[in-house]
């Protein structure tokens, strides 16, 4: 495959330097084992140095380290080259390397810190690196692919939209010319560099027409001439046979190299994934899925994959299951509310510490249940509580929210403290207690989350929690509070508010989208968010930065009304009406 290459480099400064390097070894043995090396490199000096000569030394060492590396896997060679080079110059500069190797129509990429590699195939433009730090990626190239390796500063100066527009050009040189102008339009560009390459099919030489060869043999030829002809035919046959055998040998060697490349690459990714299963399961999962795809691609070409390939495939399956953290289990019956009150059917609840306050609309009764001891008691009941919509709990204060009022209950003394009339509420669906205060979710198209401060004699007047005039909360399904307020919407979107203002949050790493997300739970005592997806009969666990952590599947989730979680007790508790079921956390 032919590469059309262009390079972009920023301007030299007193402390900043950048460069682009590409090298294709003339030594065929090195080319066959290492491929073609390309890199975008930059640094910021930590000490007083000769910037230009220091940069030249870094480029020299990059090439030396890579082509002297004897590891079988190209990806391992590239990854360890980045790591070694950065460590070698650690005391003098903050070095950033984004390196590529193109070997047998495959792209291998590695970086040591910032930077990115973009791949454009057809109309799709994607990033190959998902995170910061030492990272690798690989995949097969096809004619027409664009690959752009950029340093971190280049990525700050050139937007994704600008890059996409530039890649509409037909040649790498034209793309480079367009983007160079953008980079040099900024004063601070000394650490910006990029290497651009476009893959093109190798031009096939026109097949030479065979010269006409006429051989006549017959009675008119004398014996000597017939002998010469016979020898010529034998020599020609031997020559043709040697060509065939040589071709088969080359084909076999090429096949062996391709097989070994797959084995080495998958082995390397599998080892890296194994080391990341606990620290970074999302990255481990990506590496394992890449390995699966690589093996599948190889098997589609080879009818009989070798034993090593099959063994690797067998190792990937359990590791991927561990990385995906998908657990299928049967929840066990943990508590029956008939033990505290006959016919009690819990509809919703709220957790504070180790206790949940549970409400049954039919009997109009609130029960307090200890999740550690299973001790339960009836707190309050009666028609005068009104038509209750939801219930909240914080410390020893319970809040029973009806259409027209909130009743405040002292759960320790089992008595009502106060009743606060509704104040222009529209549709209260969720109550949550936190820090002695009450939060009410008003799920209407033009409404708010109302906050009431806890007072000794009851509650303060209401105040708007969300900063702004009005919000559309009509599709809000549930709410959780841990200092921030988390609102779950019917499409599975989770919106985080901190001090009344919308905060950045997005769920990442979830393979299957939410089907029917109806409940969300978190608290200051837990490190994760727990989302009940009724349609997919699962609880999805994500950390508070949004990264997928695990999921628990149980067929009984279809009948669950609410959930709470204690990471101290390592259990998920499900409210199903008359009973509580529990599922152990892994």
C-alpha positions, 0 to 999 in steps of 0.5 A, a space after each residue: 500500500 502506498 502512503 501519501 504523506 504531509 507534515 505540519 510543524 509549529 514555529 520554534 520558541 525559546 522553550 518549545 519545539 515540535 517535529 514530524 519524522 517519517 522513515 522507511 528502512 532500505 534494509 528489507 529485513 528491517 522493513 519486513 520486521 518493523 515496517 515504516 515509522 512515522 511520528 509527531 513529536 514535541 517538547 517543552 524544555 525544563 532546563 536551559 538547552 539548545 532546543 534545535 540540537 536537542 530535538 535532533 537528538 530525540 528524533 535520532 533516538 526515536 529511530 534507533 530505539 524502534 528499529 533496534 527493538 527485538 520484540 515480536 509484536 510491532 505494537 509492543 515495539 512501538 509502545 515501549 519505544 514511546 515509553 523508553 524515549 520519554 524516560 530517557 529525556 525526562 529530566 530535560 524536557 516534557 516530551 510528547 510522542 505520537 508514533 505510527 508504524 505501517 506494517 503489511 497494510 496494518 496501522 499501529 499507533 502509540 502515544 506516551 501522554 497527550 496527542 491523538 490519532 484521527 482516522 477518516 474512512 469514508 464520511 466517518 472521522 473517529 479518534 483512535 485513543 480514548 484516554 490520556 497517558 500511555 495508550 495504543 491502538 491498531 487496525 487494518 488500513 484500506 485504500 482511501 483511509 486518512 490518518 492524522 497523528 497530532 500532538 496535544 497543542 495541535 489538537 487545541 489549535 485545530 478543531 475537529 470541524 476544521 480537520 474534517 473540512 480539510 480532509 475533503 481535499 484530494 491530496 495530503 499536501 493540500 490538507 497540510 497546506 490548509 491546516 498549516 495556515 491555521 496552526 501558524 495563525 496562532 502565536 503559541 504554536 511551538 509544540 504543535 505538529 502533525 503528520 498526515 497520510 493517505 493510503 493509496 493502492 500500489 500501482 500495478 505494472 502492466 503485464 508484459 506481453 509474451 514474445 511469440 516463441 515457435 518451436 518446430 520439431 520434426 523429421 527434417 531436424 537432424 539429431 543434434 538439433 533435436 538434442 539441443 531442443 530437448 536440453 532447452 525444454 528440460 532447462 526451461 521446465 526446471 526454471 519454471 518449476 523453480 519459479 513455482 517453488 520459490 513463489 510457494 515458499 514466499 507465500 508460505 513465509 508471508 502466511 507465517 509472518 501474518 499468523 505470527 503478527 496476529 499472535 503477537 498483537 493479540 498476546 500483547 493486548 491480552 496481557 495489557 488488558 489483564 493488567 487493566 481489568 481492575 484499574 481501567 476496565 473500560 480500556 481493558 474491554 476495548 483492548 479485548 474487543 480489538 483482539 476479538 475483531 483481529 482474530 475474527 478477521 484472520 479466521 475469515 481468511 484462513 480456514 484452519 487457524 493454528 492452535 495458538 489462535 484458538 487458545 488466545 480466543 479461548 482466553 479472551 472470552 472469560 477476560 471480556 466477561 470480567 471486563 464487561 462486568 455483567 453479572 447474572 444472578 438470582 436475588 434472594 428474599 430478604 424481608 417480608 413486610 407482613 412481619 411488621 404489618 399484615 397486608 403492607 405493600 411498599 410502593 416507594 422508599 428513601 434511605 438515610 444511613 442504614 434505615 429506609 422509610 417505606 410507604 404503603 398507599 393502601 394502608 396509608 402507613 409508613 414503616 422504618 426498616 433497618 437494613 443491617 438488623 432487619 428491625 422494623 416498626 410502624 412510624 405513622 399512619 392515617 387518612 389525615 396524611 392525605 393522598 401521598 405521592 412520595 416519601 423522603 428521609 434524612 437522619 431521623 426526619 421523615 417527609 411524607 409528601 401528598 398532593 396538598 402538603 408535606 408531613 414531617 415525622 420524627 422517626 425516633 419518637 414516632 410522631 408528627 412534628 409539622 405539616 407544611 402546605 403545598 405552595 404552587 406545586 404542580 406534579 410532585 413525583 419524588 421526595 429526597 432527604 439530604 443533610 436535614 433538608 427536603 428536595 421535591 422534584 416537580 415533574 412538569 414542563 415549567 417547574 423546579 426542584 424545590 428545596 426546604 431547609 430543615 428547622 427544629 419546628 419543621 421546614 422553612 418556606 420553599 426556595 428554587 434549587 435550580 438556578 434559572 426561571 423554569 425547566 422542563 422536568 416533564 420527562 423526569 422519572 426519579 431523583 437522587 441527592 448526594 450533595 449534587 442532585 441527579 435527575 433521571 429522564 425517561 430516555 435514560 439521560 442523567 442530568 447532574 446539578 451542583 449548587 443549582 447549576 447544571 454540571 458536566 456529566 455523561 454516561 460512557 462505556 455502556 454497550 446497550 442503551 437504557 431501555 426503560 430507566 425508571 429509578 436512580 440511586 446514590 448517596 454520600 455513602 456510595 461511590 456509584 450511581 445505580 440505575 434501574 433499567 426495567 425493560 432490560 431487567 438490569 441495574 446499571 452501575 456507573 461511577 460519578 464521573 460517568 464511566 460504566 462500572 458494572 451491571 446486574 441482571 435479574 429477571 425479577 427486576 421487571 416487578 421492582 418498584 424501587 431500589 437502594 444500595 449499601 456498598 458497606 453491606 455490599 448489597 442492592 435492595 429491591 422493593 417489590 411490594 410486600 417483600 424486599 429482595 437483595 442481590 450481592 455486589 461483586 
